[in-house]
Amino acid sequence: MTLEELKKYVCDKGRLYPKNWSDYLEIWEIPAGYPCTPLVLGGSDATNEEKRKRLILKIKFALKNERIFNKLKNNILNLKETD
């Protein structure tokens, strides 16, 4: 699955972002202060569109490392529709 295909998947059917943002910190291995940290706590007032854009930014970040991208992709594709 390519970056574009995964971006399309996460935007289909009104999907916005995973409910369990914080669980993804381990997957992404994002250093503190990086611009694509999750929109939780301080970001809870963010709009749904801002949250979707942040998820796509995080997917692009993950693409830099095949292992992280595959882990992220598999997690996203295995989420229940309610998640």
N, C-alpha and C positions, 0 to 999 in steps of 0.2 A: 504494500500500500504506500502510495506516495504522500508527500506533504499535502498536496492539493486534494487528494482523495480523503485524507483524514480531516482536513479543514471542512470539506463539504459534509462529511459524516457528522461532525460535531454541530454543524449549523442546521442540518435537516430536521424536520419534524418539530421545529421550535426549540431544539436543545439549546441550552445556554452555557452551562458549566457544571462540573460534577459537584454534588452536594458536599462531598468529603474533600474539599480543597486541601486541607492540612495533611491528609494521607499522601498527597502527591509530592510533598517536600522531599521525602525519601527517594522517590522515583527520579525527580528532576535533578537532585544534587545541586541545587542552586545556592551559591554563596550568599551570605547575609548582605542585604543592601542592593542586590542585583535588581534591575528595573522590572523584572517579570516575576517578582515574588507574588504569592497569592493575594487576592483582594479579600482578606478576612480581617476581622476586628476593625482596624482603621478603614478598611475598604467596604465595610458592610453597608455603607450608604451609597456605594457605587451603583450605577444603573445596570440593568441586565446587559445592555449593549457593551458597557465598559468591561463587565465581567467576561463576556464572550470574546471581546478583543484581547483581553489579557490571556485567556486560555489559548487563543491562536498564537499570541506572542510566545507563550510557553512551549507550544508545540514546535515552533520555529527554533527555539533555544534547544530543545531536545534533539532536533535533527542534526545538530553538530556532533552528536555521539550516537552511533548506531545502536549500541546496547541500551542507552536510555530511551531513544526513540521507540525501539521495539517494545520495551517494557511499558512505556506510556501508551503506545498504540494498543497493545494487548489489554491493558487495564481499561482503557476507554471503550474498546469494542465489547468487553465483557460486562460493562455496567448494565444494570436493569434500567429500563426506560424511566422508572420513577427516581433513579439516582442521578 
